[in-house]
């Protein structure tokens, strides 16, 4: 099972403002004073937050108050909360890229270095008539190496090596036991938050998984031969840098 990144260590709640007569009516004067768009059915809402590790009854208001454009803010905010996970997973989140060293060819039995490059992304969508901003932050990575083995999910994204260190074992490297062409897929796990009409950043319950397109890695075998040519006198001799390479698998 994927590791679940820690959630935001705060709890949130909201209350509808300008409500009178046992929650059945609104106060027109109060609505008029609220900073909601004119001509829309805006209802002011006040958000509160508290630390999960603190007293359960100590809430702090989050200013300024926000507006929800509906006759029933409680209903629309609850429906957005119920739908946000599915909407998050449907976003065109860029999974990033999987760096491969060396590429496109590597050697059987040698360590091939893989690393991830992914970034935080922001999306602005409309849900039930409200402006919802969603932030996706990469937190974990999984590589499917294409030969039946995989690594992750892991918080280690790896990193590039200078060319003179290619072949070193890293926390995300892999040594192929067979030759051939293998399709490598990186899956990045994103943790998300969302805010409604500029309100507080609320945690999305579960991570979203997004994968890259397959990248082909060709695994070759190394061949060692002894040659009698003198490369100084015959630069094109077998085994010399000027000779035509033989690419055997």
TAFEN-V162790 format. One record per run of one state. SS is the DSSP state (helix for helix, strand for strand, loop for the rest). FROM is the first residue (numbers start at 1). TO is the last residue. Records with the same first field share a line. If there is no record, write none. Layout:
BEGIN
SS = FROM-TO + FROM-TO
END
This chain:
BEGIN
loop = 1-9 + 17-18 + 21-24 + 27-27 + 34-41 + 52-59 + 70-72 + 91-96 + 102-104 + 108-110 + 118-120 + 128-129 + 145-149 + 155-162 + 166-173 + 176-179 + 197-201 + 204-207 + 212-214 + 221-249
strand = 10-16 + 19-20 + 25-26 + 42-51 + 60-69 + 97-101 + 105-107 + 111-117 + 121-127 + 130-144 + 150-154 + 174-175 + 180-196 + 202-203 + 208-211 + 215-220
helix = 28-33 + 73-90 + 163-165
END
